[in-house]
Each structure stands twice: as structure tokens, then as C-alpha cells.
Amino acid sequence: MIEKTRQKPIELSIWHSLKGRGQLLTEEDNQHILHLEKGFKGEREFDEWTADLPEDWIQLHDLLLEKNKTIFQLDSLIITPSSVLLFEVKNYEGAFIYEENRFYTHNKLEIKNPLEQLNRSESLLRQLFQEYHLQPPPITSYVIFINPEFHLFQADPHNPHFIFPPLMTRFKKKLLQQPYRKMKASHKKLAEFLLTSHLKQSPHSRIPVYEYSQLNKGIFCSKCNSLNTYFSGHYLLCRNCHYSEKFYEAANRSIKEFRLLFPKRKLTTSAISEWCKLNSQKRRTLQRLLTKKYKLIGVRKSSYYVDK
């Protein structure tokens, strides 16, 4: 069972919003966005790969934990009856070299060794379990190279912690061949502990400085991400790709985007009307949406909305 699904990273969502709304970005910023997109794509492909694992196994994707004031991330953690499986997912593409426990690109530029990252995370996870007197099943860690266009030269083909694309099917079969055992209440307790310990956002996210006044206003098309949209009746239409979406759904997306980008600003009808570039007629519809989804605080001009 999937106890924690993978969501689009907050950092990537912010970058996409800023880029779509005209924030000036450097070439380094654009490369960073591509790096985040590629990593997220690989992780989603891994989630699809694990979708047919036994239903009673507990899957926790994208955990952010802290131990000894050190924050560490687990791409995926799967609790089986006999083990805890940790996965570091890498969407590397092209040729790489593994030499003396170091990773290099094809032109000999050294990059972080993903196995060292994973070993560090595994150690911190063990310490976290020990601190709270939890006794999990044995922990085993793997680096999954998800991209079929990846090749690692000079790597030991028998390294049990590296799972290369051609070996993923065999690896899954081996996982499924373990003797059947029933999941216990202790497994569920372990998952609940991890979910409770999960941090919502990493303090190490790299977000640029941005100003409300510098961003273009309007509602994105949910299909092509264009701001070249307009209203027709109860729908938002895109001039770019001609996609249509119900106004309530489109406005609700923009409300979430506004709160993501400006968490300290009050959520008001006027603020969202300006953010979405709504006319007076749509403003009344927006007010009904806000009243339905959120709790109203205060009266008249000083009123604003909060979560129910």
C-alpha cells in the first residue's frame, strides 16, 4: 500500500510559477530547473515500477527527515514483512565512470557518489530509530539507475547496492521471491512514525528573490502553462492550445499557487481577484469559492480567509 505518494517538489513548483509569470532567470537558474525536472521525472518512473509490488507492503515516497540537526532525504522507503528497503533514484543519462569509489562524468568531472549519500542517509535513519527505541526489520539500501540510456564504466557488476536498468526486472523478481510473511502491527507503527517525522519543506531549497509586483497576473492553462487565457461562461479557455477548464478548478489552482508563492500575504477576495485578473462578475463567483473552501475571519474590508 502507498502510505505516502510523491508530490511535485515545492521548490520545482515555485520555479515553474516564477518562470511562467515572467521572472527573469539566469542560465544557471534554467539549468537548475532542468535538473529538478529530470530528477522528479525519474522518481515518478520509479513509482510506476513499484506500483505492482505486494499490496500489503508499505511504500513511503519522498521522505524528509532530521537527526542530530542534519536533514536527509529518502527518495523511497518500502517496508516489507522481512526488511526495510531504501532507494536512491538517479535519472543519470549517458556514460559515467566509477573509479576508486568515486563517480565521474565521461569527461572526468567528479560528482557526488550516490552510494555515499545513501549510506549516510541509512546511518541517520538507524540513529533516528534508535533514539525512539524502534526495532525495524533489517535495512538494505539500493541506488536505482532508472534511465535506460545510462551506463557506468568500471563498476563492479556484482555490487549488490547498484541496480542498473537491465537488471531491474530481475531485481524485482528476487524481491518477490522472499518467503511470504504477514505484515505486523509493528510495521504499521514504523510507517506512522516516519510519516509523523516527515518535514514539509527542506531549508536547503534554492529559491530566488522575487517581488509580487514584478510577476505577470492571470490564470495558467493547466495543459500548456500559458497565461494567454480568457473566461467564457463557467470556463477558462486557452488561446494557445484551446484547452478548456472549469472556472472553479482553475481558480482553485491559482489560489494554491498564490499561497505557495506568498505564504505571508492574507488570502482575500481582492488579492485573488488581482492575482487572477478577474472582472467584477467572476469576483462574485470567486467569493463563493473562497467561502466554500476556506473559513472567513473578520468582516467587510478587514476580512480574510484561512484553512477550515
N, C-alpha and C positions, 0 to 999 in steps of 0.2 A: 504494500500500500504506500502511496505517496503522501507522507505527512507534511512535507514542505515542498511546494513547487518552486521552480526557478522563475523569478521575475526579472524583467528588464532592469539592469542596474540603474540606480538613481542618478549616478554620475553620467551615464550614457544618455538617459532621458533629458537631463539638463542641457547637455551639449547639443543634442538634436533640436531642442526647443530654441536655444540661442542661435544656432546656425540658421534655422528656418526663419527666424524673426530678424535676420539682418545683422546679428552681432559680428563685428569684424574679427576674423580669426587669422592666426598666423599659419604658416605651412606646418610648423611643429604641432599646433592645435589640431589641424586636419589629420595629421599622421596619428596623433593620439586617439582621435575619434575612430579612425580605421582600425587601430589596434584593439580598441574596446569592442567594436562591432565584430571583428573576426573572432575574438575570444568568446563572446556571447553566442555567436553562431555555432562554434564548436561545442560549447556546453549544451546547447539545445539539441544538437545531433546526438550527443552522449545520452541525454534524457530519453530520446526516442529509442536508442539502443537498449536502455534498461527497462523500457515500458513493458516488456513481456516476461520480466522476472517474476518469480512466485508472488502471488498477491499478498501473502501474509508477511513477506519481507518488508521492512520499513525503510523507505527511501527519504532522505533529507538532503535537498539540493541547496547549494549556496549558503552555507552556514558561516557566520562571522562571530568569532568567539574571542574571549580575552582571558589571559592568565599571566600573572606577575607583571601587569601593566603592559603586556605585549599582546597586540591584536593579531590574530591569524585567521585565515580564511580556508574553508574546506569546500572545494568545488562540489563534491558529492560524498555523502556518507550513507552506507547501506548496512542495516542491521539484519543479519541472518540468524537462524537459531544457534549457529556454532561460531559466529565470528562477526567482527565489525570491520567493514571494508571501507577504506579511504581511497578516494580517487582524485588525482590532479589531472585535469583535462587540458591538453595542449593542442591547439589548432595550427601547429607549425606546418609550413609548406615549403617544399624544396629540399635541398641537400644540406645536412649538418654533419658535424664531426664530433665524436666522443673520444676524448683523449685524456688519460690520467684523471679520470673523474671530472673532467671539465667539458662544457658544451661550447662549440664554436659554430659560427655560420660557415658557409662554403668558402668565404674569403678570410677565414681565420679571425673573425671578430668574436671575442668571448661574450657569452650571455649567461644568465643565471642557470645553474643546474637545477632543473625542476625536481630531481630526486632529493637534492639537499633541502629545497623548500618543503617538500612533502615530509621528509624525516623530521624537520624542525616542527612542523605542524603536528605530527604524530606524537612527538615528545611532549609538546604543550598540552595536547588533548589528554594524554595519560596523567599528567600532573593535575589537570583540572578534575579528572575523575577521582584521583587520589584525595584531593582536597575535600571533596564532598562524599568521600567514603563509598564510592560506587565501584562495583566489580563487574565490568563489562566482559563479554567474551573476548578471546584473543583478537588483537588489532593487526590487520595486514594492510599495507599501503601499495598503491599502484599508480604509475604515470601512464595515462592513456593518450596515445598519439592518434587523434581521431581522423586526421586528414590523410586520405589515400595517396596524396602526392608528396608525402613526407618520407624521407629516407635518412637514416642515421648511420654514417660510415664508422667503422672500427668499434662498434658497440658489441658487447658480448651477447650473442643471440639467446643465451641461456639465462640472462639476467632476469630473475623472477619478478622484478618490480617494473620492468618496461614492457608495455603491451603495445606492439606495433599493429598498424592497420590490418595486415594479412592474418594476424593471429587473434583478432578479436572474437571471431566466431568460435574458434577452438577454446579460447579462454572462457567464454560464456558457457559452453558445454561442460567444461571442467567444474565451473561454479555450481551448475545444476546437478552434477553427479554426486554431490555430497549426500550422505545418508539423511533421510528425512527425519526431522525432529520438529516437534511442535514449538511454536513461539510461546514464550512465558510472559508473565506479568512484568518481570524484571526488564524485559526488552522494551516494553511499552514505557516503563518508568524511565529508562535511559533516554528514549526519544523525547519524552516530555521535558526532561532536564535540559536537553540540548536546545529544544525549542524555546524554553524559558530563558536560556542563557544567550540566545542569539541577539546580536546587536543590529539595529536597523540600518545604520549607515557608518561607513568607515571614515574616521577622521583624516585619513590619508588621501581622500578623493581629491582630484586635481580639478578645481572649478575656477574659471576666470572671474575677474571682477566685472560686473555688468550693472547697468542702470535701467530702470523701468522706462524712462523717457526715450532711451535710445533703441528700444525694441519696437518692431512693427506690430501693430494690433490686428486682430481678426481671429477667425477660427480656421485651423488647419483642416484640409481634406484628410480624412483618415486613411485614404488609399494611397495618394501620391504625395502627401505632406505639403501641398501647395496652399498658400494663403489667398490665392485667387478664387475666392468662394463668394457666394451670394445666397440670399434666402428666397425661397419660393414656397409660400404657404407654410406648411409644417416641416419643410425640408431645407437642409443645407446642400447646395449644389456646387460642384467644382467646374469652373470654366476650363481648367487644364485637362482633366481626364473624364469629365462629365459624370463622375460618381455622385450619387445622392445618399444622404444620411438623415435620419430623423433629427429634428432640431434638438429635442431633449438629450439625445445621445451625444450629439456634437457639443452642445453647451456644457454638458457634464464633464466631457473630456477637457474642455478649456478651463473649467473651474479647477479641476485637479492639477492642470498644468500651472495655473496661476498660483495655487497654494504651494506647489513644488518649488517654483522659482522665487516666490516672495512669502515665505512662511510667517514673517513678522507683520505683514500687512493684514488689516482687518478684511474679512470677507463680507462685502456689502453689495447690494444691488447695483449701486452706482459704479463701484470698482470693476465688477464683472462686465457691466454694460459697456464701459470704456474699453476694457481688455478685449472683448469680443466684437466691438464696433456694432452695437445693436441699436436699432431705431426704437422709438417710443413704444411701438406695438410689441416688438419682441422683448422689450424690457419688462412688460407686464407678464409675458409668458415665463421669462427668466425668474421673476419674483415667485411665481407659483412653484417652479422647480426648486428654488432655494428653500422655500417654506416646507416643501415635501421632504427634501433630503437632509436639511440641517435644522438646528434649533435657533430660534430668533432670540437675541439678547437686546434689551433696551427698546426704546420707542422712537418713532419718527427719524429725524436726521442722525441721531446718535446710535441707531440700531445697527447690529451686525449679526452674522451667523457663525455658529460653532457646530462641531460634531454633536450629534444626538447621543 
